[in-house]
Amino acid sequence: MQVIVRDNNVDQALRALKKKLQREGVYREMKMRRFYEKPSEKRARNQAAAVRRARKLDRKRAERDGVR
């Protein structure tokens, strides 16, 4: 990952780097790896995320089709 520093403006480059890291999910992954997660907990978390994604997709489809 690269960030270009223009006119010795390190603050702006640092802000851009933080935004890129946030977008890539690096901070979230660092937080997750801070402590050990049991495989069963990981499976449950992944399953819950899949359920949330499916429900969100259903809501978007219903809204698009006007089935409210």
C-alpha atoms as one frame of an Amber mdcrd trajectory, in Angstrom:
protein
   0.000   0.000   0.000   1.358   3.395  -0.932   0.499   6.975  -0.101   2.195
   9.852  -1.867   3.357  12.777   0.273   2.873  16.017  -1.619   4.587  19.287
  -0.615   5.902  17.690   2.606   2.315  17.514   3.870   2.647  14.461   6.090
  -0.649  15.076   7.902  -2.638  14.812   4.689  -0.726  11.678   3.647  -1.327
  10.106   7.066  -5.048  10.837   6.765  -5.108   9.197   3.325  -3.242   6.155
   4.671  -5.669   5.753   7.562  -8.607   5.972   5.159  -7.081   3.277   2.939
  -6.408   1.004   5.920  -9.972   1.495   7.142 -11.391   0.681   3.706  -9.291
  -2.490   3.456 -10.481  -3.693   6.872  -7.008  -3.773   8.443  -8.166  -2.175
  11.691 -11.026  -4.664  12.057  -8.674  -7.582  11.451  -6.136  -6.263  13.971
  -8.899  -5.994  16.553 -10.040  -9.563  15.826  -6.511 -10.957  16.086  -5.810
  -9.267  19.399  -7.244 -12.277  21.248  -7.574 -15.935  20.357 -10.945 -16.893
  18.959 -12.127 -20.458  19.361 -13.081 -22.185  16.103 -16.667 -22.595  17.316
 -16.892 -18.848  18.043 -15.456 -18.066  14.620 -18.027 -20.336  12.942 -20.861
 -18.707  14.906 -19.626 -15.223  13.970 -19.324 -16.134  10.294 -22.796 -17.720
  10.326 -24.314 -14.627  11.957 -22.641 -12.419   9.351 -24.055 -14.596   6.559
 -27.546 -14.320   8.039 -27.198 -10.527   8.250 -26.048 -10.353   4.624 -28.950
 -12.543   3.457 -31.529 -10.471   5.343 -30.059  -7.251   3.966 -30.195  -8.653
   0.428 -33.836  -9.695   0.952 -34.697  -6.206   2.212 -33.040  -4.609  -0.819
 -34.863  -6.960  -3.212 -38.209  -6.270  -1.531 -37.605  -2.540  -1.675 -36.589
  -2.723  -5.321 -39.652  -4.798  -6.225 -41.963  -2.583  -4.184 -43.271  -5.377
  -1.952 -43.316  -3.331   1.204
